[in-house]
Amino acid sequence: MSTYAALVTLAIGFGKVAWASNVAAPTTTTTGTAEVPSQHAVPAAATRPVFGPRETARVRPERWAYSVGVFNPLTLNVGRGLEIQTHPLLFLVAPNVIIRVPHIPMPGATPTDQRWGLTGEYGLSIPTIGMRLLEGTLFPAWENNQGHIGWAIVPRAGAVASRAGGALPGQTAVISARVDLAIGLPMSTTDAQPLDAPQPLNLWFDPVLSRYRARVGLLWDSSLGCRWRVRAYGDLYVHGVQRTIHLPAGMDNLTTRLGAGLDVGFGSHLQRRLTFGVAWWNSYQHAIDPTTWRAERSNDVWPTLDFVWEH
């Protein structure tokens, strides 16, 4: 090979290396005394781990990605943009499953993703086994076959719409609106009556004991830094009412919930989170004022605490 050809080959090699380095790494150009990022620079916010909100319309795009808590449901991506959701602690005594289908996807991982999304939620549960195990506690302990809890299935359908307030939905404030309806379909006769227990126990069984349960809710979830998120939410439930000897308190088929909480992330990739907060319930539980003998609504305040694993 001639000396000229060798020099040409060497120059081409150096040119390829320089071009590859310019594409792979962010560079800056200087204008006066200020440095201006080049068109190949990657935003710093897009490279750090995303500590995103919960209970939104976003369906994670990675297949087999999951999140599960002690009380929060197991959510598993099974591919093709579908998620399956279930409560593992309840599954053996009350089989339950919800399929989440993104009608308007909201990935929320890069600045070019959708800032809003819409996801449908379609599920089915069979609470009969768990209800029978609670005979003698929440439900009467019938003797001599004087009563029994019949079989029932509860189909459920709903939707959640979310809107992110910034370029990166996982790192900014997100507002979500949710609606859903669950209807109890009896498969056999039952003697079970609506409960007078504190909320949310009544709501869990309302589709079976009072025919249906509908919900309209609003959730606000915002970032407080790379490891903290704050959330506030409110829900209005409408359910059936079975009249008893107690006088109705007015709007006795309505239940409301207001709550707030904090999430804190752990780990180098923020794949574990501790959630804590408080929830206030207002409902009609057939309470009677002992002085006026008038029916009144009840208030229940509960702390919320959970530990959630994500992958």
N, C-alpha and C positions, 0 to 999 in steps of 0.2 A: 504494500500500500504506500502511495507517495506521501510526502510530508504534508502537502496541501490537503489531500483527502483526510488524513488523520486529524488535522486542525478543524476541518469542517465537521467531522463526526463528533469531536470533543465539544465544539460550540453548540451543536444541536442537543447533546446530552445535558450540558449546563442549562440550556434554555428550558428543557422539560422539567428539570428539578426545580428551577425557580418558579415556573408556572404552577406546579403542583403545590409548592409551599404557599404561594399566594392564595390559592383556592382553599386549602385546608385550614389555614390559621387566620384569625381576624387581624387586619392591619389598619393603621390609621394614617391619615395624611395631615400635614401641618399647614395651617393658613395663618401667617403672622405668628402669634404666640399661642394660639388655641389648636388643639388636636381634634380633628373631625373623623369619626369612624368611617371606614370604607364601606362599600356596598356589600362586602362579604362578611362583615362583622355579625356575630350572633348575639342577640339581646341577652344580658346576664340573667334576666328573670326567666328566660326559657330554658336555662341550663340547670338551675337549682331544683331540688326535689319539690314537687307540688303537693301541698297539704290542702286538699280540696274539701268542699262541703259534703254533707251527707243528705240523703233523702231528696235528691233532685231528679231532673229528667235525664241526667247524663247516664249513659250505659258505657262502661269501660270497654274500649275496643280490643284489648288483649284477651285472647282465648285462654280460658282457665283462670283468669284473674278472679280473685274472690275477696270478700270481707266477711267477718263473722265476729260477733260479740257474745258475752254471756247472756244478755237479754236481747241485743239486736239480732235480727235474722241473718242467716247465712245467705249471701248473694254470690252467685257463681255464673261467670260468663261461659256459655257452652258453644260459642261460635256463631257465625252468621248474624252477629249483632243482637243475639238474644241472651237474656239473663234469667236464671231460675232463682227464686227466693223462697226460703222456708225457715221455720223456727225449729232448730234441732232438738231443743229441750222438750218441745211439745209434740214432736212428730210421732213418737211411739204411741201416745195416748190420744192424739188429735191430729191425724195426718193432714198436712196442709202444704200447698204449693201455689206460688204466683209466678207467672211468666211475664217478663217485662219486654215489650217490643218497642223500639225507638221509631216512631213515625216521622219525626224530624230529628235526626241525630245531633247530639251536642257533645262532641269529643272533649273539648276543653283542654287541649294539651299544648297548642301553639297559638301565636297571635292571629293566624289565618283561620282558626276554627270558628264554627257558628257561635254567636253569643246567646242564642236561645234555642230551646229544643222542646219537643213534645213526645212523651212516652206513654204508651198504654200498658195497663196492668190488669191481667186476667188470671183469676185463681179459683181454687176449690179447696174446701176443708170439710172434714168429717169429725165433729166434736163429740159424738155420742159416747165413745169409750171413756174419755176423760170425765164427762158428766156423770157416768155411772160410777166411776171411782170416787166421786165426791158425794155420793149418797151418804147421808148421816152427818155431813158438814154443811156444804152450801145447799144441798138438796135434801128433802126428807128421806128418812130411812124407813121405807114402807115395809110393813110386816104382813105375812100371810098373803102375799101377792095382791095387796090392796091397791097398788099403783106401781108404775114403772116408767122409765125414760125410754122413749121410742127412738128409732133411728132417724137421722136427718142428714142431709148434705147442704152445704152452704156455698153456692157459686158467688163469685165476686167479680166486678168489673169496675175499672176506674182509669183515670188519666192524671198525669202530672206535667205541668208546663213550667219551665224555668227560664229566667232571663238573667244573664251576667252583666254586671255593670262596667266591665272594663275589657281590655284586649285579651286578657288571659282569664277565662272563667274560673279556673281552679285556684286563682290567687287573689280574687277580688270578691266584692259582695255579689250574692246571688239571691234572687227572689223567686220562690216557687209557689205555685197555686195547685191544689190537689182536690179532686172530686172522686168519690167512689161510692158504690152501692153493693151491699151484700143482702141476699135474700135466703131465708131458710125454707127448704123444701122437705116437708116431712115424708118419710118413707113408711112410717107406721104410727099408730096412735101413741100419744104421750100424756102423762099426768104432771109433767114438770110445769111449774109456774114461774113468772118473772121474779128475779131476786130483789131483795132489799139491801144488797151488799154495797159497800163503798165502791166508787169508781176506781179503776176501769173494769172491775169484774162484771158489772151489769152489761157493759157494752160488748164484752167478749161473747156473751151468750145471747144478746138481744136478737140476732137474726133467727135463732132457733126458738126462743121463748116469746118473742113479740113480732115475729114474721119478717122484719127487715131492719136494716141500719144503713143510713146514708150519712155522708160526711162532706163538708166543704172546709178546706183549710188553707192557711197562708203561712209560709215560712220565710224568714229572712236570715241569711247566714253570711257573715263577713269575716275577712282575714284581719287578724291583729298582729301580723308579723309572720315569719316563716314557720313558726310552730304553734301558734294559737289561733283559734277561731271562736267567734261569739255568735250565738243564735237566739232568735226569739220566734215564737210561733203561737198561732191561735187556731182552734178548730170548733166548728159547730156541727153537732150530731143530731139527726132526726131519726127517731125510731118508733116502732109501734108501742101501744099501751094497752095492757089488759086490765080492765077496771076491777078494783077490789072494794072492800068495805070502806077503805080510806077515801076521804074527799080529795079530789084533784086540786093541785096547788096552782093551776094555771100554767100553760106551756109545759105540761108534765111529760110531753114527748120530746123535749129538747134537752140536750146536754152540751155544756161548753167546757173548753179546756184552754187555758193560757199557760205558757211556760217560757223559760229562758235557761240558757246553759252555756258552758264553755267546753271546748275541745282542746286538748294539748297533745302534740305529736311527740313521739319518741323514736330513737334510732336514727342512723345516718341517712336512711331513705324515707323517714317519717312513715313507716309502715305499721306502727302501733300507735294507738291513741287512747287517752283516758277522757271519758266524757262525764260531766257532772252538772247538775242544775236543779231546778225545782219546777213542779207543775201544780196548778190549781184547777180543781174540777168543781163545777156547779151543776147539780142535777136534782131530780125529784126522786126520793127514795122512800116515799110514804111516811115521812117524819111528821109528827103531830106536836104542836106547841102545847105543853101541859097546862098552861094557864088559860089560853083562849080556845083550845081544842080545834085550832085551825091548822090545816095542812101547810107545810112550809118546805122550801127547797133546802138541800143539804150542800155543804162545802167540804171538800177533801183536799188537803195539801200534802203532796208527797215529794220527797227528794228523788232525784234520778241519778244513777251512777252505773257506769258500764266500762268495760275495757274491750276495745275492738282491734282485731288483727286484720291487716290488709296485705295482699300480695298481688 
